[in-house]
Amino acid sequence: MFRNGIRLILIIYRSNDGTKDNGRHIKTYITNGEKDFNKKMNRAERFIKKSSKPLRIYSSTNKRNLKKAIREFKKRQLDVEYGNDEVLEKFYLSLKSRWISCLAKPSNRDETIFKYDVDIKDEKNKLRLINELEKYTEILSVNKTKQGWHIFVKPFNHTLIDAEKYVANLQKDSLVLWKW
């Protein structure tokens, strides 16, 4: 799960891991299909092993829609064409980051998977939330995190559940934490 289609793999360091900046991207890989995902995930794992910083590996929860991302990129490209030369130069000198930004834009996802981010390690709390979720939707994956759990589910009427009751928050186009 979370390996097929077009996805982003991000290497990030966060302030709560002992760094000064919060959520700073170090490196990003674009993947297309499970085989490519696995190959680039191996690269990301080798990269973080070599680092002296406490890095995390994330990937996009939802597959990305290539056609929507291309349309967004072309729109941004046209917008910059009518700006000043300095803006134009900055755009074309950072094409990869511009393209990644278009792929990452929430409206350019190709599917919707909800993630409940549970920020406590209480096993009973996690099980109560899972039992509540199962009344309304299908549980796709439950992943342990540094601070608790990520529970991935199919979309449903999320207003039926009070996430705060379970010390959780709902995220609709989030990231999968792979390594920390």
ROTOR-283087 format. One record per residue (C-alpha): residue in one letter; x, z, y. Coordinates in Angstrom, 2 decimals, decimal comma. Layout:
BEGIN
rec resn = A; x = X; z = Z; y = Y
...
END
This chain:
BEGIN
rec resn = M; x = 0,00; z = 0,00; y = 0,00
rec resn = F; x = 1,05; z = -0,70; y = 3,61
rec resn = R; x = 3,62; z = -3,33; y = 2,54
rec resn = N; x = 1,71; z = -6,63; y = 2,41
rec resn = G; x = 1,03; z = -9,04; y = 5,26
rec resn = I; x = 2,86; z = -9,09; y = 8,57
rec resn = R; x = 4,02; z = -5,63; y = 9,59
rec resn = L; x = 6,54; z = -3,85; y = 11,77
rec resn = I; x = 9,10; z = -1,34; y = 10,51
rec resn = L; x = 10,39; z = 0,91; y = 13,28
rec resn = I; x = 13,34; z = 3,27; y = 13,38
rec resn = I; x = 12,59; z = 5,97; y = 15,93
rec resn = Y; x = 14,03; z = 9,27; y = 17,05
rec resn = R; x = 11,86; z = 11,99; y = 18,52
rec resn = S; x = 12,48; z = 14,98; y = 20,76
rec resn = N; x = 11,03; z = 17,45; y = 18,25
rec resn = D; x = 13,82; z = 16,34; y = 15,89
rec resn = G; x = 16,47; z = 17,62; y = 18,30
rec resn = T; x = 16,88; z = 14,63; y = 20,63
rec resn = K; x = 16,31; z = 14,37; y = 24,37
rec resn = D; x = 14,01; z = 11,35; y = 24,41
rec resn = N; x = 10,59; z = 11,30; y = 22,74
rec resn = G; x = 9,64; z = 8,35; y = 20,58
rec resn = R; x = 12,57; z = 6,11; y = 21,45
rec resn = H; x = 12,75; z = 2,97; y = 19,32
rec resn = I; x = 16,19; z = 2,32; y = 17,93
rec resn = K; x = 15,52; z = -0,73; y = 15,77
rec resn = T; x = 12,51; z = -2,82; y = 14,70
rec resn = Y; x = 12,07; z = -5,21; y = 11,79
rec resn = I; x = 9,27; z = -7,75; y = 11,39
rec resn = T; x = 8,19; z = -8,24; y = 7,78
rec resn = N; x = 6,02; z = -10,80; y = 6,02
rec resn = G; x = 4,88; z = -9,79; y = 2,55
rec resn = E; x = 5,80; z = -7,04; y = 0,15
rec resn = K; x = 9,16; z = -8,49; y = -0,97
rec resn = D; x = 10,33; z = -8,91; y = 2,63
rec resn = F; x = 9,00; z = -5,44; y = 3,49
rec resn = N; x = 10,99; z = -3,84; y = 0,66
rec resn = K; x = 14,17; z = -5,69; y = 1,62
rec resn = K; x = 13,93; z = -4,64; y = 5,27
rec resn = M; x = 12,91; z = -1,09; y = 4,36
rec resn = N; x = 16,14; z = -0,84; y = 2,33
rec resn = R; x = 18,07; z = -2,01; y = 5,41
rec resn = A; x = 16,29; z = 0,59; y = 7,54
rec resn = E; x = 17,11; z = 3,35; y = 5,04
rec resn = R; x = 20,80; z = 2,35; y = 5,01
rec resn = F; x = 20,77; z = 2,33; y = 8,81
rec resn = I; x = 19,41; z = 5,87; y = 9,13
rec resn = K; x = 21,83; z = 7,21; y = 6,50
rec resn = K; x = 24,73; z = 6,03; y = 8,66
rec resn = S; x = 23,33; z = 7,60; y = 11,83
rec resn = S; x = 24,36; z = 10,97; y = 13,20
rec resn = K; x = 20,94; z = 11,25; y = 14,90
rec resn = P; x = 17,84; z = 12,54; y = 13,06
rec resn = L; x = 15,93; z = 9,28; y = 12,72
rec resn = R; x = 12,51; z = 8,48; y = 11,26
rec resn = I; x = 11,22; z = 5,29; y = 9,66
rec resn = Y; x = 7,66; z = 4,18; y = 10,43
rec resn = S; x = 5,69; z = 1,02; y = 9,76
rec resn = S; x = 2,45; z = -0,36; y = 11,08
rec resn = T; x = -0,57; z = 0,94; y = 9,18
rec resn = N; x = -2,56; z = -2,22; y = 9,77
rec resn = K; x = -1,41; z = -5,74; y = 9,01
rec resn = R; x = -0,81; z = -7,77; y = 12,15
rec resn = N; x = -2,65; z = -11,00; y = 12,99
rec resn = L; x = -0,07; z = -13,69; y = 13,70
rec resn = K; x = -2,46; z = -16,04; y = 15,52
rec resn = K; x = -3,66; z = -13,31; y = 17,87
rec resn = A; x = -0,07; z = -12,22; y = 18,56
rec resn = I; x = 0,98; z = -15,81; y = 19,30
rec resn = R; x = -1,96; z = -16,20; y = 21,70
rec resn = E; x = -0,94; z = -12,96; y = 23,47
rec resn = F; x = 2,69; z = -14,07; y = 23,67
rec resn = K; x = 1,72; z = -17,43; y = 25,19
rec resn = K; x = -0,54; z = -15,69; y = 27,71
rec resn = R; x = 2,31; z = -13,40; y = 28,78
rec resn = Q; x = 4,66; z = -16,36; y = 28,90
rec resn = L; x = 2,31; z = -18,29; y = 31,21
rec resn = D; x = 1,80; z = -15,22; y = 33,40
rec resn = V; x = 5,55; z = -14,86; y = 33,92
rec resn = E; x = 6,03; z = -18,57; y = 34,65
rec resn = Y; x = 4,19; z = -18,08; y = 37,95
rec resn = G; x = 6,11; z = -14,95; y = 38,93
rec resn = N; x = 9,44; z = -14,69; y = 40,66
rec resn = D; x = 12,75; z = -15,75; y = 39,08
rec resn = E; x = 13,85; z = -12,17; y = 38,36
rec resn = V; x = 10,72; z = -11,48; y = 36,27
rec resn = L; x = 11,11; z = -14,85; y = 34,55
rec resn = E; x = 14,73; z = -14,08; y = 33,65
rec resn = K; x = 13,91; z = -10,62; y = 32,31
rec resn = F; x = 11,18; z = -12,08; y = 30,12
rec resn = Y; x = 13,34; z = -14,76; y = 28,55
rec resn = L; x = 16,34; z = -12,48; y = 28,08
rec resn = S; x = 14,26; z = -10,06; y = 26,01
rec resn = L; x = 12,18; z = -12,42; y = 23,86
rec resn = K; x = 12,41; z = -10,39; y = 20,64
rec resn = S; x = 11,10; z = -7,22; y = 22,27
rec resn = R; x = 8,32; z = -9,23; y = 23,99
rec resn = W; x = 7,32; z = -10,73; y = 20,63
rec resn = I; x = 7,36; z = -7,33; y = 18,92
rec resn = S; x = 5,19; z = -5,95; y = 21,72
rec resn = C; x = 2,64; z = -8,71; y = 21,10
rec resn = L; x = 2,59; z = -8,01; y = 17,35
rec resn = A; x = 2,24; z = -4,27; y = 17,94
rec resn = K; x = -0,65; z = -4,55; y = 20,39
rec resn = P; x = -3,68; z = -2,80; y = 18,80
rec resn = S; x = -6,01; z = -5,73; y = 19,44
rec resn = N; x = -3,67; z = -7,92; y = 17,36
rec resn = R; x = -4,18; z = -6,08; y = 14,09
rec resn = D; x = -5,57; z = -7,97; y = 11,13
rec resn = E; x = -7,38; z = -5,02; y = 9,53
rec resn = T; x = -8,47; z = -1,52; y = 10,43
rec resn = I; x = -7,38; z = 1,55; y = 8,52
rec resn = F; x = -8,03; z = 5,00; y = 9,95
rec resn = K; x = -5,40; z = 7,72; y = 9,78
rec resn = Y; x = -6,12; z = 11,43; y = 10,05
rec resn = D; x = -3,00; z = 13,22; y = 11,23
rec resn = V; x = -3,19; z = 16,81; y = 9,95
rec resn = D; x = -0,65; z = 19,00; y = 11,74
rec resn = I; x = -0,59; z = 22,00; y = 9,44
rec resn = K; x = 0,86; z = 22,31; y = 5,94
rec resn = D; x = -2,12; z = 24,26; y = 4,58
rec resn = E; x = -3,04; z = 22,67; y = 1,22
rec resn = K; x = -6,58; z = 24,13; y = 1,24
rec resn = N; x = -7,26; z = 22,67; y = 4,68
rec resn = K; x = -6,08; z = 19,24; y = 3,50
rec resn = L; x = -8,35; z = 19,41; y = 0,43
rec resn = R; x = -11,37; z = 20,47; y = 2,52
rec resn = L; x = -10,83; z = 17,50; y = 4,84
rec resn = I; x = -10,42; z = 15,11; y = 1,89
rec resn = N; x = -13,64; z = 16,42; y = 0,34
rec resn = E; x = -15,46; z = 15,90; y = 3,63
rec resn = L; x = -14,02; z = 12,39; y = 4,07
rec resn = E; x = -15,00; z = 11,37; y = 0,55
rec resn = K; x = -18,65; z = 11,86; y = 1,48
rec resn = Y; x = -18,38; z = 8,96; y = 3,96
rec resn = T; x = -15,46; z = 6,73; y = 3,03
rec resn = E; x = -12,75; z = 5,85; y = 0,55
rec resn = I; x = -9,40; z = 7,68; y = 0,66
rec resn = L; x = -6,62; z = 5,07; y = 0,54
rec resn = S; x = -3,54; z = 7,29; y = 0,63
rec resn = V; x = -2,46; z = 10,88; y = 1,32
rec resn = N; x = 1,13; z = 11,26; y = 2,54
rec resn = K; x = 3,09; z = 14,42; y = 3,21
rec resn = T; x = 4,78; z = 14,58; y = 6,62
rec resn = K; x = 7,22; z = 16,94; y = 8,30
rec resn = Q; x = 4,36; z = 18,87; y = 9,97
rec resn = G; x = 1,51; z = 18,39; y = 7,48
rec resn = W; x = -0,31; z = 15,33; y = 6,14
rec resn = H; x = -1,43; z = 11,80; y = 6,93
rec resn = I; x = -4,70; z = 10,84; y = 5,26
rec resn = F; x = -5,50; z = 7,11; y = 5,34
rec resn = V; x = -9,11; z = 5,99; y = 4,87
rec resn = K; x = -11,30; z = 2,92; y = 5,14
rec resn = P; x = -13,18; z = 2,66; y = 8,45
rec resn = F; x = -16,47; z = 4,56; y = 8,75
rec resn = N; x = -18,59; z = 6,33; y = 11,37
rec resn = H; x = -15,91; z = 8,90; y = 12,20
rec resn = T; x = -18,27; z = 10,85; y = 14,49
rec resn = L; x = -19,74; z = 12,35; y = 11,30
rec resn = I; x = -16,64; z = 14,51; y = 10,89
rec resn = D; x = -15,27; z = 17,12; y = 13,28
rec resn = A; x = -11,54; z = 16,43; y = 12,89
rec resn = E; x = -10,56; z = 19,38; y = 15,08
rec resn = K; x = -12,10; z = 21,72; y = 12,52
rec resn = Y; x = -9,35; z = 20,59; y = 10,13
rec resn = V; x = -6,55; z = 20,61; y = 12,75
rec resn = A; x = -6,50; z = 16,82; y = 12,54
rec resn = N; x = -6,84; z = 13,91; y = 14,88
rec resn = L; x = -8,06; z = 10,41; y = 14,14
rec resn = Q; x = -5,83; z = 7,43; y = 14,87
rec resn = K; x = -7,16; z = 3,89; y = 14,48
rec resn = D; x = -4,02; z = 1,75; y = 14,82
rec resn = S; x = -1,23; z = 4,09; y = 13,99
rec resn = L; x = 2,01; z = 4,23; y = 12,07
rec resn = V; x = 2,91; z = 5,18; y = 8,50
rec resn = L; x = 5,75; z = 7,70; y = 8,32
rec resn = W; x = 8,11; z = 6,71; y = 5,50
rec resn = K; x = 11,24; z = 8,84; y = 6,04
rec resn = W; x = 12,18; z = 11,77; y = 8,21
END
